[in-house]
Amino acid sequence: MTDASNDLSQLYRPVFAADLIIDALGKNPDKPAVNIGDRTMTAREMSEQVSCYVQALRSKGINAGTQMSVLALNRPEVLFNMAASQVNANRTTPLHPMGSLEDQAYVLEDCGAEVLIFDPDNFTERAEELAKRTPGIKHVLALGPTTFGEDLHALANTFTPERLVAPIVNGSDLSGIAYSGGTTGKPKGIMSTYSSGAAMTTIQMAEWQWPDEVRFLICTPLSHAGAAFFTPTLLKGGSLTVLPGFDPEKFMQTVESHRITATMLVPTMLYVLLDHPKFDQYDLSSLETIFYGAAAISPTRLSEAINRMGKIFFQFYGQAECPMTITVLRKEDHDPDNLERLASCGRPVPWVHVALLDDEGNEVPHGEPGEICVRGPLNMKGYLGKPEQTAEAFAHGWLHTGDVARADDEGFLYIVDRKKDMIITGGFNVYPREVEDVISAHPGVSAVAVIGVPDEKWGESVKAVVVVRPGHVVDADELVALVKEAKGTVQAPKSVDFVDAIPLSALGKPDKKTLRARYWGESGRQVN
């Protein structure tokens, strides 16, 4: 008997993302896995491609624990790299494709990125700028032919495929760091673990409603929610079709030609589809499940969608700190004649503990509004390098989401406001303080408050309410341009109102609740 035979260190080792990916690709080797243009790649071919990517990364000295960041629009190579980074146990941080240079450089520096992987068709110039500004970057790799850095895809194709082997990691180890804006004006690094990632996939597989045959269309950013459908689709023996982004007619063409059975949309995308003049000209009848989330949806528009497309809608609610699936609203709960129910974010899934708490950490009386707080395996490890903000998020032994909701007698939750000032516009998060900091730097601006206001297309749009300094003239378009340059197009206000004064609270702080009420009227919801 050898010493190794008595090694019990792995006796209770859980299954993590790399195990699941390897298992899925191995069980269905001859099934379609990814559609690339007119070509279909089988699971076996994808496994081989992932193996070559793993070897390419290791050949550059990129090993377990190495921090990498990815800046890319949707393309199949992003999926290969995503799977390879799991097998190679790299920590990954996506960069927002629409983010500003300043924010992206901050994220690279803050997370300690050593590797920058980028899409050469869209971000070569930005990659060069980021590499110059971030001295910690040791490797710059492109997902195709490039004039800057090294072509990772070409390097991968110099290797012979080998059997994929999952890494030995601990559940509490960091698998990635995602960045979310903060009230301090700087994004926060949300530390995700291998355990939380596996828990999310478990819940998706057990609780979410999937078609029997999954042909999944990804048109939302793989840098955000789109990536969460990668592993479950493969585990279901399904295939992925990847679009570079969301174009309504291309979406409908792809659904029709590939007989797509499932996809994920943010509400704004759904509105654009419903309003498209050619909507009724395409055969979308193959769709069995439309997953939607990332922002609150208009009950009226959702009712319209159900009446036109059927009861194929499934809502998920979560946040980066507790990803994707705190609650779900199942297909059968989508009654087009019950607008109140369609305003719900669903009921908590059985794998997490959810409570509505007041500011002292006590559960609120039934039917009263309280903050959605969560315990369970989905929760983040904390905010990178921010112990005070981590402690605040975990106050009273719960993760605080910042969303205020009430519960009905059947356990459905209804989000009525956000404790935090975050705006969700078109599925993307905008943090007012960051926009206010840019606008307030203008010499003609005396005061500014940024809020979200109802918008039929975007759910919410960013509005800047500005007080101009006496003797100055400020142009609204100039302020919008300032924000676009500093923060990116998503954060730029869709509208600017000039006022004599911004309402203040008793403590002399801007009273955004009062300000929002001017635009939200008598609506019980302060999210749209």
C-alpha positions as CSV (number, residue, x, y, z in Angstrom):
1,M,0.0,0.0,0.0
2,T,1.5,3.4,-1.0
3,D,1.1,6.7,0.8
4,A,-1.0,7.9,-2.1
5,S,-3.6,5.3,-1.3
6,N,-4.2,6.8,2.1
7,D,-4.5,10.4,0.7
8,L,-8.1,11.5,1.6
9,S,-7.6,15.1,0.8
10,Q,-9.8,14.8,-2.3
11,L,-12.3,12.4,-0.8
12,Y,-15.0,15.1,-0.5
13,R,-13.9,17.3,-3.4
14,P,-16.9,19.0,-5.0
15,V,-17.5,19.4,-8.7
16,F,-16.7,22.8,-10.1
17,A,-17.1,24.6,-13.5
18,A,-14.1,22.9,-15.2
19,D,-15.4,19.4,-14.2
20,L,-18.8,20.3,-15.6
21,I,-17.4,21.6,-18.9
22,I,-15.2,18.6,-19.4
23,D,-18.0,16.2,-18.5
24,A,-20.4,17.9,-20.9
25,L,-18.0,17.9,-23.8
26,G,-17.0,14.2,-23.2
27,K,-20.6,12.9,-22.9
28,N,-21.8,14.3,-26.2
29,P,-18.7,14.3,-28.4
30,D,-20.4,14.1,-31.7
31,K,-23.2,16.5,-30.9
32,P,-23.1,20.1,-32.3
33,A,-21.6,22.4,-29.6
34,V,-21.0,25.8,-31.4
35,N,-22.2,27.2,-34.6
36,I,-19.6,29.5,-36.3
37,G,-21.1,31.1,-39.4
38,D,-22.1,28.2,-41.6
39,R,-19.9,25.7,-39.8
40,T,-20.9,23.6,-36.9
41,M,-18.3,22.5,-34.4
42,T,-18.9,19.3,-32.5
43,A,-18.3,18.9,-28.8
44,R,-15.3,16.8,-29.6
45,E,-13.9,19.5,-31.8
46,M,-14.6,22.1,-29.2
47,S,-12.9,20.0,-26.5
48,E,-9.8,19.7,-28.7
49,Q,-9.8,23.5,-29.3
50,V,-10.1,24.2,-25.6
51,S,-7.2,21.8,-25.0
52,C,-5.0,23.7,-27.4
53,Y,-6.0,27.0,-25.8
54,V,-5.0,25.6,-22.4
55,Q,-1.6,24.5,-23.8
56,A,-1.1,27.9,-25.5
57,L,-1.7,29.7,-22.2
58,R,0.6,27.5,-20.3
59,S,3.3,27.9,-22.9
60,K,3.3,31.6,-22.1
61,G,3.7,30.9,-18.4
62,I,0.0,31.6,-17.7
63,N,-0.8,29.0,-15.0
64,A,-3.3,28.4,-12.2
65,G,-4.1,31.6,-10.3
66,T,-2.8,34.0,-13.0
67,Q,-5.1,37.0,-13.3
68,M,-6.3,37.7,-16.8
69,S,-8.7,40.2,-18.3
70,V,-10.7,40.0,-21.5
71,L,-11.9,42.8,-23.7
72,A,-14.0,41.5,-26.6
73,L,-17.3,41.6,-28.3
74,N,-19.1,38.2,-28.7
75,R,-17.2,35.7,-30.9
76,P,-16.6,31.9,-30.6
77,E,-13.0,32.4,-29.5
78,V,-14.3,34.0,-26.3
79,L,-16.0,30.7,-25.5
80,F,-12.8,28.7,-26.2
81,N,-10.8,31.0,-23.9
82,M,-13.6,31.0,-21.3
83,A,-13.5,27.2,-21.0
84,A,-9.7,27.1,-21.2
85,S,-9.4,29.6,-18.3
86,Q,-11.6,27.4,-16.2
87,V,-9.5,24.2,-17.0
88,N,-6.3,26.2,-16.4
89,A,-7.7,27.7,-13.1
90,N,-7.0,31.3,-14.2
91,R,-8.8,34.1,-12.4
92,T,-10.7,36.2,-15.0
93,T,-12.0,39.7,-15.1
94,P,-14.1,40.9,-18.1
95,L,-13.7,44.5,-19.2
96,H,-16.9,46.2,-20.3
97,P,-16.7,46.6,-24.1
98,M,-18.4,50.0,-23.8
99,G,-16.4,51.2,-20.9
100,S,-14.1,54.2,-20.9
101,L,-10.3,53.9,-21.1
102,E,-10.0,55.4,-17.6
103,D,-12.3,52.8,-16.1
104,Q,-10.8,49.9,-17.9
105,A,-7.3,50.9,-16.9
106,Y,-8.4,51.2,-13.3
107,V,-9.9,47.7,-13.4
108,L,-6.7,46.2,-14.8
109,E,-4.6,47.9,-12.2
110,D,-6.9,47.1,-9.3
111,C,-7.3,43.4,-10.0
112,G,-3.6,42.9,-10.7
113,A,-4.1,41.7,-14.2
114,E,-1.0,40.1,-15.8
115,V,-2.7,39.1,-19.0
116,L,-4.8,41.1,-21.4
117,I,-6.8,39.1,-24.0
118,F,-8.6,41.2,-26.6
119,D,-10.7,41.1,-29.7
120,P,-8.4,42.4,-32.5
121,D,-11.3,43.2,-34.8
122,N,-12.7,45.8,-32.4
123,F,-10.2,46.7,-29.7
124,T,-6.6,46.7,-31.0
125,E,-6.1,50.5,-30.4
126,R,-7.7,50.3,-27.0
127,A,-5.5,47.3,-26.1
128,E,-2.4,49.2,-27.0
129,E,-3.5,52.1,-24.8
130,L,-4.3,49.8,-21.9
131,A,-1.0,48.0,-22.2
132,K,0.9,51.3,-22.0
133,R,-1.0,52.5,-19.0
134,T,-0.9,49.2,-17.0
135,P,2.7,48.2,-16.3
136,G,1.6,44.9,-14.6
137,I,0.5,43.5,-17.9
138,K,3.0,40.9,-19.0
139,H,1.2,39.3,-21.9
140,V,-1.1,40.8,-24.5
141,L,-2.9,38.1,-26.6
142,A,-5.4,38.5,-29.4
143,L,-8.3,36.2,-30.3
144,G,-7.2,36.2,-34.0
145,P,-4.8,37.8,-36.5
146,T,-3.4,41.0,-35.0
147,T,-1.0,43.9,-35.5
148,F,-0.4,44.2,-31.8
149,G,0.4,41.5,-29.3
150,E,0.3,37.8,-30.2
151,D,-2.4,35.8,-31.9
152,L,-3.6,33.4,-29.2
153,H,-5.8,31.5,-31.6
154,A,-2.9,30.9,-34.0
155,L,-0.6,29.9,-31.2
156,A,-3.3,27.4,-29.9
157,N,-3.4,25.8,-33.3
158,T,0.2,24.8,-33.1
159,F,-0.5,22.3,-30.3
160,T,-1.9,18.8,-30.5
161,P,-5.1,18.2,-28.5
162,E,-4.7,16.4,-25.2
163,R,-7.3,15.0,-22.8
164,L,-8.8,17.7,-20.6
165,V,-8.1,17.4,-16.9
166,A,-9.9,19.5,-14.3
167,P,-7.6,21.4,-11.9
168,I,-7.6,20.8,-8.2
169,V,-9.0,23.9,-6.6
170,N,-10.7,24.8,-3.3
171,G,-14.2,26.0,-3.3
172,S,-13.2,29.2,-1.5
173,D,-10.5,30.0,-4.1
174,L,-11.2,33.0,-6.4
175,S,-12.4,32.1,-9.8
176,G,-12.9,35.6,-11.0
177,I,-13.3,39.3,-10.2
178,A,-16.2,41.2,-11.7
179,Y,-16.4,44.9,-11.4
180,S,-19.4,47.0,-10.5
181,G,-19.4,50.7,-10.0
182,G,-19.5,52.2,-6.5
183,T,-20.8,55.2,-4.7
184,T,-17.2,56.3,-4.1
185,G,-16.8,56.9,-7.8
186,K,-14.5,53.9,-8.3
187,P,-15.7,50.4,-9.4
188,K,-15.7,47.6,-6.8
189,G,-14.1,44.3,-7.5
190,I,-16.6,41.5,-6.7
191,M,-14.7,38.4,-5.8
192,S,-16.4,35.2,-7.0
193,T,-15.4,31.7,-5.9
194,Y,-15.5,28.3,-7.5
195,S,-18.2,27.3,-5.1
196,S,-20.5,30.2,-6.0
197,G,-20.1,29.5,-9.7
198,A,-20.9,25.8,-9.2
199,A,-23.9,26.7,-7.1
200,M,-25.3,29.0,-9.8
201,T,-25.0,26.3,-12.4
202,T,-26.6,23.8,-10.1
203,I,-29.6,26.1,-9.6
204,Q,-29.8,26.8,-13.3
205,M,-29.9,23.1,-14.1
206,A,-32.4,22.2,-11.4
207,E,-34.8,25.1,-11.2
208,W,-34.7,26.8,-14.6
209,Q,-37.0,25.7,-17.4
210,W,-35.0,24.5,-20.4
211,P,-36.3,23.1,-23.7
212,D,-35.8,19.4,-24.2
213,E,-33.4,20.1,-27.1
214,V,-31.4,23.2,-26.4
215,R,-30.2,25.3,-29.4
216,F,-29.2,28.5,-27.5
217,L,-28.7,31.9,-29.2
218,I,-26.3,34.2,-27.4
219,C,-26.7,37.9,-28.3
220,T,-26.1,39.5,-24.9
221,P,-22.5,40.3,-24.0
222,L,-20.4,37.3,-23.0
223,S,-18.6,39.8,-20.7
224,H,-21.8,39.9,-18.7
225,A,-24.9,37.7,-18.4
226,G,-24.4,35.9,-21.7
227,A,-21.5,33.8,-20.3
228,A,-23.8,32.2,-17.6
229,F,-25.6,30.1,-20.3
230,F,-22.4,28.5,-21.6
231,T,-22.0,25.6,-19.2
232,P,-25.7,24.8,-18.7
233,T,-26.2,24.6,-22.5
234,L,-23.3,22.2,-22.8
235,L,-24.5,20.1,-19.9
236,K,-27.9,19.8,-21.6
237,G,-26.2,18.4,-24.7
238,G,-27.1,21.6,-26.5
239,S,-25.5,23.9,-29.0
240,L,-24.6,27.6,-28.9
241,T,-24.9,30.1,-31.7
242,V,-23.1,33.3,-31.0
243,L,-23.9,36.7,-32.5
244,P,-21.5,39.6,-32.1
245,G,-24.3,41.7,-30.5
246,F,-27.9,42.3,-30.7
247,D,-29.4,43.3,-34.0
248,P,-33.2,42.7,-34.1
249,E,-33.4,41.5,-37.7
250,K,-30.3,39.4,-37.5
251,F,-31.7,37.9,-34.2
252,M,-34.9,36.9,-35.9
253,Q,-33.1,35.6,-39.0
254,T,-30.9,33.4,-36.8
255,V,-33.8,32.1,-34.8
256,E,-35.6,31.1,-38.0
257,S,-32.7,29.6,-39.8
258,H,-31.2,27.7,-36.8
259,R,-34.5,26.8,-35.3
260,I,-33.3,28.3,-32.0
261,T,-35.2,27.0,-28.9
262,A,-33.8,29.2,-26.2
263,T,-32.2,32.6,-25.7
264,M,-31.6,35.4,-23.2
265,L,-32.8,39.0,-23.6
266,V,-32.8,42.1,-21.5
267,P,-36.1,43.9,-21.5
268,T,-34.9,46.6,-23.9
269,M,-34.1,44.0,-26.5
270,L,-37.5,42.5,-26.2
271,Y,-39.1,45.9,-26.7
272,V,-37.1,46.5,-29.8
273,L,-38.2,43.1,-31.2
274,L,-41.8,43.7,-30.5
275,D,-41.6,47.1,-32.2
276,H,-39.7,45.9,-35.3
277,P,-41.7,46.4,-38.5
278,K,-40.7,42.9,-39.7
279,F,-41.5,41.1,-36.5
280,D,-44.5,39.2,-38.0
281,Q,-42.5,38.3,-41.1
282,Y,-40.2,35.8,-39.3
283,D,-41.0,32.4,-38.0
284,L,-40.0,32.5,-34.3
285,S,-42.2,29.5,-33.3
286,S,-39.1,27.3,-32.5
287,L,-38.5,29.4,-29.4
288,E,-39.5,27.5,-26.3
289,T,-37.8,29.6,-23.6
290,I,-36.8,33.2,-23.4
291,F,-34.8,33.9,-20.3
292,Y,-34.9,37.5,-19.3
293,G,-33.5,39.6,-16.5
294,A,-30.7,42.2,-15.7
295,A,-33.3,45.0,-15.4
296,A,-37.0,45.4,-14.4
297,I,-39.5,44.9,-17.2
298,S,-42.6,46.8,-18.1
299,P,-45.6,44.5,-17.2
300,T,-47.6,46.0,-20.1
301,R,-44.8,45.2,-22.6
302,L,-44.3,41.7,-21.1
303,S,-48.1,41.0,-21.4
304,E,-47.9,42.1,-25.1
305,A,-44.9,39.7,-25.6
306,I,-46.7,36.8,-24.0
307,N,-49.8,37.4,-26.2
308,R,-47.7,37.5,-29.3
309,M,-45.1,34.8,-28.5
310,G,-46.7,32.5,-26.0
311,K,-45.9,31.5,-22.4
312,I,-42.2,31.0,-23.1
313,F,-40.8,33.6,-20.7
314,F,-38.7,32.9,-17.6
315,Q,-37.4,35.6,-15.4
316,F,-34.3,35.5,-13.2
317,Y,-33.2,38.0,-10.6
318,G,-29.8,38.4,-9.1
319,Q,-26.8,40.6,-9.0
320,A,-23.0,40.2,-9.5
321,E,-22.6,39.8,-5.7
322,C,-25.1,36.9,-5.7
323,P,-25.4,36.0,-9.4
324,M,-28.4,35.4,-11.6
325,T,-30.8,33.4,-9.5
326,I,-31.9,34.7,-6.2
327,T,-35.5,34.4,-7.4
328,V,-37.2,33.2,-10.6
329,L,-40.6,33.8,-12.2
330,R,-41.5,30.6,-14.0
331,K,-43.3,30.3,-17.3
332,E,-46.6,29.3,-15.7
333,D,-46.5,32.4,-13.6
334,H,-46.6,34.6,-16.7
335,D,-50.3,35.3,-16.9
336,P,-50.8,38.1,-19.5
337,D,-54.0,39.2,-17.8
338,N,-52.3,39.6,-14.4
339,L,-50.2,42.8,-14.7
340,E,-49.5,42.8,-11.0
341,R,-47.9,39.4,-11.1
342,L,-45.9,40.3,-14.2
343,A,-44.4,43.1,-12.1
344,S,-42.9,40.4,-9.7
345,C,-39.3,39.2,-9.8
346,G,-40.6,35.8,-8.8
347,R,-40.1,33.6,-5.7
348,P,-36.8,32.7,-4.0
349,V,-35.1,29.5,-5.3
350,P,-34.8,26.7,-2.7
351,W,-31.0,26.8,-2.6
352,V,-30.7,30.2,-1.0
353,H,-32.2,31.8,2.1
354,V,-34.0,35.1,1.4
355,A,-35.4,37.6,3.8
356,L,-36.8,41.2,3.6
357,L,-35.0,43.1,6.4
358,D,-35.2,46.6,7.8
359,D,-32.1,48.8,8.5
360,E,-31.6,47.1,11.9
361,G,-31.5,43.6,10.3
362,N,-35.0,42.6,11.4
363,E,-37.5,40.9,9.1
364,V,-40.2,43.4,8.2
365,P,-43.9,42.6,8.8
366,H,-45.5,40.6,6.0
367,G,-46.5,42.8,3.1
368,E,-44.2,45.7,4.2
369,P,-41.2,46.7,2.1
370,G,-37.8,45.6,3.2
371,E,-34.4,45.1,1.6
372,I,-33.8,41.8,-0.2
373,C,-31.1,40.0,1.8
374,V,-29.5,36.6,1.0
375,R,-27.6,33.8,2.7
376,G,-26.3,30.8,0.8
377,P,-23.7,29.4,-1.5
378,L,-24.2,32.0,-4.3
379,N,-22.8,34.9,-2.3
380,M,-19.6,36.6,-3.2
381,K,-16.4,36.4,-1.1
382,G,-16.3,40.1,-0.7
383,Y,-15.1,43.3,-2.4
384,L,-11.4,43.2,-3.4
385,G,-9.4,45.4,-1.1
386,K,-12.5,47.1,0.4
387,P,-13.0,45.6,3.9
388,E,-15.4,48.4,5.1
389,Q,-17.7,48.0,2.0
390,T,-17.6,44.2,2.4
391,A,-18.6,44.5,6.0
392,E,-21.4,46.9,5.0
393,A,-22.6,44.4,2.4
394,F,-22.6,41.5,4.9
395,A,-24.2,43.5,7.8
396,H,-26.2,41.3,10.2
397,G,-24.9,38.2,8.6
398,W,-26.7,38.6,5.3
399,L,-25.7,39.8,1.8
400,H,-27.6,43.1,1.3
401,T,-28.7,43.5,-2.3
402,G,-29.8,47.2,-2.1
403,D,-33.2,46.3,-3.6
404,V,-36.3,47.0,-1.6
405,A,-39.2,44.7,-2.1
406,R,-42.5,43.5,-0.6
407,A,-43.8,39.9,-0.6
408,D,-47.4,38.8,-1.4
409,D,-49.3,36.0,0.3
410,E,-47.9,33.5,-2.2
411,G,-44.3,34.4,-1.6
412,F,-43.8,36.4,-4.8
413,L,-41.5,39.4,-4.4
414,Y,-42.1,42.8,-6.0
415,I,-39.1,45.2,-6.2
416,V,-40.4,48.7,-5.4
417,D,-37.2,50.7,-5.0
418,R,-33.4,50.5,-4.7
419,K,-31.7,51.6,-1.5
420,K,-28.7,52.3,-3.6
421,D,-28.9,54.9,-6.3
422,M,-27.9,52.6,-9.1
423,I,-29.7,53.0,-12.4
424,I,-30.3,50.0,-14.6
425,T,-30.6,51.1,-18.2
426,G,-30.9,48.5,-21.0
427,G,-29.6,45.8,-18.7
428,F,-26.4,47.8,-17.8
429,N,-25.7,49.3,-14.4
430,V,-25.0,53.0,-14.1
431,Y,-23.9,54.6,-10.8
432,P,-25.0,58.2,-10.5
433,R,-22.0,59.3,-8.4
434,E,-19.6,58.5,-11.3
435,V,-21.7,60.5,-13.7
436,E,-22.1,63.4,-11.2
437,D,-18.3,63.6,-10.7
438,V,-17.8,64.2,-14.4
439,I,-20.6,66.7,-14.8
440,S,-19.7,68.6,-11.7
441,A,-16.2,69.2,-13.1
442,H,-17.7,71.5,-15.7
443,P,-16.9,75.1,-14.7
444,G,-20.5,76.2,-15.3
445,V,-22.1,73.6,-13.1
446,S,-23.1,74.5,-9.6
447,A,-24.8,71.3,-8.5
448,V,-25.9,68.1,-10.2
449,A,-28.0,65.1,-9.3
450,V,-28.3,62.1,-11.6
451,I,-31.3,59.8,-11.4
452,G,-33.0,57.1,-13.4
453,V,-36.3,58.0,-15.0
454,P,-38.9,55.8,-16.7
455,D,-38.1,55.0,-20.3
456,E,-40.3,52.8,-22.5
457,K,-37.3,51.5,-24.5
458,W,-34.5,51.3,-21.9
459,G,-36.5,50.6,-18.8
460,E,-34.8,53.5,-17.1
461,S,-32.7,56.2,-18.7
462,V,-30.1,58.4,-17.1
463,K,-31.2,62.0,-16.4
464,A,-29.0,64.7,-15.1
465,V,-30.6,67.5,-13.1
466,V,-28.3,70.5,-13.2
467,V,-28.1,73.8,-11.4
468,V,-26.0,76.3,-13.5
469,R,-23.7,78.8,-11.8
470,P,-24.8,82.4,-12.0
471,G,-23.5,84.2,-15.1
472,H,-22.7,80.9,-16.9
473,V,-24.4,79.3,-19.9
474,V,-24.2,75.5,-20.1
475,D,-25.2,73.4,-23.1
476,A,-26.8,70.0,-22.4
477,D,-25.1,68.4,-25.4
478,E,-21.7,69.5,-24.0
479,L,-22.4,67.7,-20.7
480,V,-23.5,64.6,-22.4
481,A,-20.3,64.6,-24.5
482,L,-18.2,65.0,-21.4
483,V,-19.7,61.9,-19.8
484,K,-19.4,59.9,-23.0
485,E,-15.7,60.7,-23.2
486,A,-15.0,60.0,-19.5
487,K,-17.3,57.1,-18.8
488,G,-18.7,55.7,-22.0
489,T,-22.0,55.8,-23.9
490,V,-24.0,53.8,-21.4
491,Q,-23.4,56.3,-18.6
492,A,-24.1,59.3,-20.7
493,P,-27.4,61.1,-19.8
494,K,-30.3,60.6,-22.2
495,S,-31.6,64.0,-21.0
496,V,-30.5,67.0,-19.0
497,D,-32.9,69.2,-17.0
498,F,-31.8,72.6,-15.7
499,V,-33.3,73.7,-12.4
500,D,-32.9,76.5,-9.9
501,A,-32.2,74.2,-7.0
502,I,-32.0,70.5,-6.2
503,P,-34.2,69.4,-3.2
504,L,-32.2,68.6,-0.1
505,S,-32.9,66.3,2.9
506,A,-32.9,67.4,6.5
507,L,-29.2,66.6,6.6
508,G,-28.5,68.8,3.6
509,K,-27.9,66.0,1.2
510,P,-29.6,65.9,-2.2
511,D,-33.0,64.3,-1.7
512,K,-33.1,61.9,-4.7
513,K,-36.3,60.3,-3.5
514,T,-38.1,63.6,-3.8
515,L,-36.4,64.3,-7.1
516,R,-37.3,61.0,-8.6
517,A,-40.9,61.4,-7.5
518,R,-41.2,64.3,-9.9
519,Y,-40.7,62.0,-12.8
520,W,-42.2,58.8,-11.5
521,G,-45.4,60.4,-10.4
522,E,-47.8,58.2,-8.3
523,S,-46.3,54.9,-9.5
524,G,-45.7,52.5,-6.6
525,R,-42.5,51.3,-8.3
526,Q,-39.4,53.4,-8.5
527,V,-37.9,51.0,-11.0
528,N,-39.3,50.4,-14.5
